[in-house]
Amino acid sequence: MSEPPTHTQTLVKKENFTLSKMRAPRPVVHESGMASVNINDILFALFKHKKKILLGTIAGLVVAVAVFFFYPPSYESDAKLMVRYLVERSTVDSMEDTRRSSGFAPTTDSVIGSEMEILSSWDLAVQTADAVGPKRLGASTKEAAASTISSGLSLTTKRNSNIIFVAYQNRNPEVALLVLNELVNRYFNKHLEVHRSAGAFDFVTQQTDRVRARLNQTEDALKDIKGKAGIVSLADATKDLSNDASKSEEQLHSAETELAEQQARLRQMGWSVPGTDVAPGNAKAAGPGPVASSKQEAPAEVVRQYEAIVTGLQKLRQTQLELLAKYKPQSKIAKAKQAQIDEIESQSRDLVEKYPDLPARVGPIGSSKKQLDPASEAAHLVGLQAKREAMAARFQDVKERIQQFSQLGPQIEDLERQKKLEEDNYKYFEATLEKTRVDEALDPSKIPNISAVQRPSPPILVTATRNKVVLGLAVGGLALAVAFALLKELFLTRTVRRPVEVERFVGISPLLSIPYNSGPHLASASTGNGKVDAIVPKATSRVNLAPWDAGHFIRPYSEALRDRLDLYFELNHLTHRPKLVGVAGFSEAVGTSTIATGLAAALSETNNGKVLLVDVNQGPDQVHPFFKGKPACSLNVALKPNGTIDAAGDNLYLATVGSANGSAAQLCLKKFFDLMPNLKASDFDYIIFDMPPLEQTSPTWGMAAFMDKVLLVVEAEKNPRDVLKRGLRRLVTERDNVSVILNKARSYGPKWLELEG
């Protein structure tokens, strides 16, 4: 069985996971993207500016209290007007009526809206101001008084309601009541002026006379053309003529049938029938005469059969006449009945041809079996011929009248349509004329469609506006302060403030976050270039502590940084000597010297080897710093194989980079490249470089590529995000061995807020 892991192995695994997580690329969220804003960011902004928010709230409350007690009082008088309907008394009423009949009638809301526009019009305000007097309204001119009335007037209504709520506010209660009274009274006059045209009565009278004249002309023309056609109503005449045509045609067919029957009867009696068409008055000349018959006599059975055929034929013809009164001759039922008649007539003709004496022996249906008189039958034939001619002449007359109607009908219809249109116009103008006649004598106070539901009420003190102002000021101070805090921290501020922002905006987790300490713990001396050098203590001050002292606040963080560096070197198998560690920042006084000194002191206390602290910031005119009263030597002396230097402490040595020739930046970079062989051959285990800030001409950019580990110190709320991202990207491009330390991170809220993310 395998042994359980020791505490050291467990710690190594945890730190390995942490470092690998820090080295993994993180997605960078855009600074202005709203996706990067969460509830913790909002709480951080509120806690950071809690003093400003408190001051803003107090200021808003103070101003609200002042307004509550010193706001000038205002009095309001109310009135209610009911608009039942809109009465248009103008010459364009025809257009309005057309819109109403077409389904475009004005709705209640549109009518009320129009009346509210009249009430709030400038003309009405000027008239009211002139009636009340500018001095009462505290104005010098009539126009200024009208502006005062317009600003104090308020009009409201409810949807689909015909009530208008009118209110007027003024500091003087008497003026408020007086102004609203004058406004309502003059509104009735203004309503009539808007909805009534000047000279409407004369205009409508002229239009009525013109329409009446055109109507008379149309009626005369219609009367003439109807007299020419001999009708009173075109529809009735057309219907009657159609019935006459059908009836005449049926009678003509019946007469022709009877005539043919009588001719056949005379022929069977032995009388000659010269022709079917016999002119009236000439029946004697063309009448029938007796003829000799040489055919055999019909037996009794044939006579009875012929008699049944003739009786059935009479019934069928009577039925045919009844059908023709209901149906046209071309209809199926009329054709079927005619086919039956033709078949029976064919049977009758066949019997007559075989037995010519049958018609004479049978005689007319319903008569006695006596012998028929040929002379009376011939006279009856002449009468049937005359009847047929009369029916034909009547039918021809009806056809001619139908043709005449087909020519005059369209003209009569056009005139009737024109007459109807002119009659409608005449009725409208008659009604409009009556309206204008009444309108001329109408009293504005007696308008039927508008009435005052409530006359102006006694003025009452109004506090709604003051209360709204007070509430707005009370809440406004808090709202403005919160808005300022959120706007500044979430959108305007572009610096790194918290560890989570380093990971969010830069894409890398910080190796360490050091809180801001405002106590007098830093024993420092200012160099010539303004940089605070943490290596130089104030020997005369017993209050200030140096970074290597056990009581300095940086010591716990230096020891944590030391442990993480050792673990980093172990996990990355960096076993060579010496291990080069560079500490750099983006600006002066960012704390690089304090962190470098504390880290060097923490490494020297582990007895794991010698530690050399190199200050790369000293220029040619600077004095050598001291460490616990012992001077620091130059870097080239500290790296000489046979040289001996004094230790500043246990396993801790101090060196500087600088010369009396040239600038510090040029000499540092050149000497660093020259001293690289000596660095690798030295007997130091750790060399800590306190490097210059990362500026455009800084030698740190070139030196960082040769370091085993670069600690990039970022000052919270000082270094911009863009600068940090560009600098980190440039350093990582040379070598991916850079870790970020967030220094001077301020705490504004609870610890859980600082530890989020």
C-alpha positions, 0 to 999 in steps of 0.5 A: 500500500502506498503511504499517505501524502505528507503535509508538504506534498499536499501543499505542493499539489495545492500550490501547483494547481494555484500557479498553473491556474494563474499561468493559464490564459484568461479571457479578457472582458472589455472594459466598457462591456456591461457583462463585466458589471456584477452586484459586487462591483456595484456594492464596491462602488457604494461602499467606496463612496459611502461618505459622499452618498451620506453627504448627498442624502443629508444635503437633499433632506436639508433642501427638501425641508427648506422647500417644505417650509418656504415653498410659496402657497398656491390656490386652485379653483376647479370647473367641469364642462360637458361636451355632449356632441360637436355642432359644426355651424360652417359651410363645410357641413356637407363634408362632415356629414359625408364623413359621418355617413362613410363611417368616419364620424369624429370620436369622443376623444377627438371632439374633447381634444378639439375643445381642450385646444380651444380652452388652452388657446393663446387667444382665449388667454389674451381675452381673459387677461384683458378682462381681468386686468394685467395688474391683478395678475402681477404683470405689466402687459396683457401678453405677460398676463396671458402667459401667466394664465396659460402657465397656471391653467391645467386641462384633463379628461378621461378616456371615452369621457365627455367631461373636461376638468379645468383647473387654474392655480394662482397665489392669490385665491381671489384671482384664481376664482376670477380668472377661471370664471372669465375663462369659462364664460369666454370659452362659450363665445370662442366655441361659437367663433370657431364652429361658426362661419361669418356670413353663413346665412347668406351663403347657405341661402344662395346655395339653396336657391341654386340647388332648387333651380337645378332640381326644377330643371331636372323635373321638367326634363323628366316630365317631358320625356315621360310624356313622350313615352306615355308613362308615369313610372318607368319601372311600372310601365316596363313591367306592364308592357312585359306582361302585355307582350306575354299575354298577347303572344299567348292569345295569338297562339290560341287564335291560330290554334282555333283557326287551324281546327276550324279549317280542318273541320270544314275540310272534313265536312267536304268544304274547300278551304282555299287558304289559311290567311283570309282577309277580313270582309272577303270571307264570302269570296274566299269562303269554303264550298262543298266538295264531293267525297268518294271515300267510305263511311266511318264505322261506329267504333271509329266515330267514338274513337275520333270523338274521344280524340277531339275531346282530349285535344280540347282539354290539352289545349286548355291546359296549354293555355294555362301553362303559357300564362305561367311559363314561356313557350320555350320552357320544357313543360310547355314543349312537352305539352305541345308534343302531346298535342301534336301527337293527338292531332296527328292521330286525328288527321290520320282518321280524317284522311281515312274517313272524311265524314268523321268531322261532320258526324261528330260535330263540336265537342259538347254539342248534340249528335246532330248534323252540323251546318256547313254555312255556320261553320264557314262563318265561324271560320271567318270570325276566327281569321279576323280574331287571329289578325287582331291578335297579330296586330296587337302583338306587333304594337306591343313589340314596337312599344318595347323597342321605344322603351329600350331607347328612352329607358336609359335617359329616364333612369339618368334623369331620375338619379340626378333628380334624387341627388338634387333632392338630397342636396336640397333637403340638406341645404334646407336643414342647414339654412334652418340651422344658420337662421337659428345660429344667427340668433343663438345666445352663447350662454345657451349653447345646447351641446355644451354645459357647465357641470360645475362652475368654478369652485372656491379656491383651495390650497394646493400642496401636491406640487410642493410635496412632489418637489420635496419628495424629489429633492429628498430622494434626489440627493441620494440618487445623485450621489449613488449615480455619481458613485456608480458612474465614476467607479463602473464607467469612468475609472480605468485603474486597477483597484481590486485583485478580481479586476486584475484577473477580469481585465488583464487575464491573470490572477495576482500572485499577492495582494498587499493592503494599503497601510497609512501608518508611519511604518516606512523608514525611508529617505528620498533620493534625488529623483523623487523615489522613496528608497526603503533601504535607507533607515532613519537611525534617529527615528525609533517610531518608524520601522524598516522593511526587514524589521520583524514588526514591519507590516510588510513582513507577513506578505514578504514571507508569503511571497518567499514561500510562493517563489520557492514553490514556483522554482521547485515546480518549474525545476529551477535548481541553478544558482543564482536565481534572479528575481526582478521587482519592477513597477509602472511608476515611482513610489509604487512600493517596489523597494519595500517589497524587494527589501522585504523579500530579500530579508525573508529569503536570507532568514531561511538559511538556504543560501546567500541573498544579494539585494541589488538596487538598480535605481541609484544614479551617479550622483547618489550616495551609497545607501546603508543597511543597519549602518553598513554601506552597500558595495557596487554590483561589480565588486559584489560579483568578483570571485575573489572579492570580499564584501561585508554582509548587511545581515545574516546571508544578506548582502547589498549592492548598487548599480551606478557609476560616475559616468553617464546616466543611470539607465544607460550604464545599468543596462550596459553593465548588466549585460557585461556582468551576466557571466559574473552573475552566473558564476557568483556564489549567491543563491538568490539575487533580488533586483530592485529595478527602475519603473517600466517607462519608455526608456527604462532598462527594465524591459531588457533586463526582465528577459534574463530574470528567472522570475519577474514580480510586476508591482501594480499600485491599486487605484493608480495604474491604469488597466490599459498600461498594465495590459500593454506592459504585461503583454510586452513582458510575457512576449519576451518570457512567460515568467511574470507575476503580478502583485497588487500593492496598496489595495484599499478596503472599503467594505466587508471582507467577503466583498474584497475576497469575491472572485 
